[in-house]
Amino acid sequence: MNDGYAAGYGGDDQYELVGYDEYGRPVYRQAQAAPGGQQQYDPYQQQGQQYGQQGYGYDQYTAPDGGQAAQRPYDPYDPYGTGTGYDTGQQPATPGHGSYGHPPAAQQPYDPYGQAATSGPQPRVAEQTAHIPQQAGPHEEPQPSAADDRDYRTEQFAFVEEPADDSEDVIDWMKFTENRTERREEARRRARTRVVALVVVLALVAVGGVGYLWYAGKLPGVGSSDDKTGSATAAGAQKRDVIAVHLHDTKGGSTSTALLVDNTTTKKGTAVLVPNDLALTGDDGSTTTLAKSVDDEGPDATRTALDSSLGTDIEGTWRLDTPYLQILVDLVGNIEVDTDADVADPEAKDKGATPLVRKGQGQTLSGKMAVAYATHRGSGERADAQLQRFGQVMQGVLRKLSSDPQAATTTIQTLGLILDPPLTEKDLGSFLAGLSDLAKGGDFRTELLPVEEGGSLSAEASDNVVKDILGGTAKSPDKDAAVSVSVRNATGVEDRTGKARVVLLNGGFTFLSGGTASGTEAKSEVVYAEAADKENAVQVAKTLGLPTDAVAQGKTSANARVSVVLGQDYEPAS
């Protein structure tokens, strides 16, 4: 089948190339026979003429006014027709041979489309568009209607044909807006979480604070847990470490005693100030006072007598002479005490000299000043006033002492004390470090042991100090130990106490002085606390010559298993 675009093959008609359509395909027309023989075909000249007639493109070989430009022979070295190509001169024709040895035909210029080219100028032929057989006619573009007279430009449809830069900007802006919104939501969620966490923490702190205040008994109208359970748990549930301190005034000759108590159960510390006139019973049953026992009997016998009288378990005795107290205060770097009196310098010769210690709040005391204040007893003052000043100095020392056991032990070793066995420097240092920690935290106080005339313990002492602080009821006497009997004289006759003491000691009982009552009682009483001591109470009554119906179960003194109140019906044996 003959292709309409392949001119010159398989047909008698001659076609010549006139140009290319808008799709790049060659367009031909039927060649016109030139008079006088075959004409030379110039494709560039014909192409330019056709372009000028059809308007398919710009013909560089056609004059601007539509006329035919001057024809010149085609120069292969001057493709642009400028006439400046290289002149190679007239070349003679070279005879050749056709293929396969046949004589060559009349030599013609090479026609790339398979037909002979014509040479020389050709006259303008009638302007018509030639069509090759089987070639479709020229594409007729539809004429725009009146409604389509609007001028559409290509750039107006750029968003359809190709992506625009604005679309990327819009996408980026949408992403930015979305991310910012998400960040705001996340920030709100975090803020809500933090607020909830803060509320929970504040609630826990409030609950913990209220619980601590309730436990410490600092809430208005609410007592501490220790106060509520003291009477029930002081006997056995609480653990206490107790050391006796005896201050010896080397110049005045007097002594002062304090029991340092570290309650490891309630985490509280106390300095129990013991008056010198407290009545104690020796191993032989004789009665003495605390001051005489310290001076005459020594630390071991005094510790045993205190344990027996108060029902405590003292672990050691610390003898502190006034020179060592002065060194101790200087080692800890002075102390601060709320003084209640002016104290003169004991070494001053002029009585009108400036006081060594001034009365006032938060007075700073050196070692010498602390000793003067701790041993001071004003004219007409009770002995308890001097004892309380000693307690203030001890509390001030504990507040300044190191809470580290090793550091506190080093301080004790620096003093060069000779301690009474079984107390060692390490034991004393560790014990004082624990009390120092309590004193710095406000959990240390001083308490005076109330003692009545005659050295007996009052009921207030039994309830508040001996039981609650010292845990006197916690001590269970041995089965083979002698029954301790406290005797209180309410007969109105002073010597009845001594006579009852002799009778009880001869009966194998331990005598404890209960003092003298302020009034008299008509009938005597013999009281026991535990059911196991009922028989012992009956034996005490028989020993004293009292009727057995005077025996009853009730409340006894803290340091006695049987308490006796001698009434006017008591008649000692002659």
Secondary structure, DSSP 4 states (H G I P E B T S, - for coil): ---TTSTTSS-SS-EEEEEE-TTS-EEEEEPPPPTTSPPBP-HHHHHHHHHHHH-SS--TTB-TTSSBPPP----TT-TT--S-S----PPPP-----GGGPPP-S-----TTSSPPBBS--PPPP------TTPPPPP-PPPP-GGG-S---GGGGHHHHS--HHHHHHHHHHHHHHHHHHHHHHHHHHHHHHHHHHHHHHHHHHHHHHHHHHHHT-STT---HHHHHHHHHTTTT--EEEEEEEEE-TTT--EEEEEEEEETTTTEEEEEEE-TT-EEE-TTS-EEEHHHIIIII-HHHHHHHHHHHH-----EEEEEEHHHHHHHHHHHT-EEEEE-S-B--TT-S-TTSPPSB--EEEEEE-HHHHHHHHT---TT--HHHHHHHHHHHHHHHHHHS-SSHHHHHHHHHHHT--PPTT--HHHHHHHHHHHHHHHHTT-EEEEE--B-TTSPBPHHIIIIIIITTS-GGGPPPPTTSPPEEEEEE-SS-TTHHHHHHHHHHHTTPEEEEEEE-SS--SS-EEEESSGGGHHHHHHHHHHHT--GGGEEE----TT-SEEEEE-TT-----
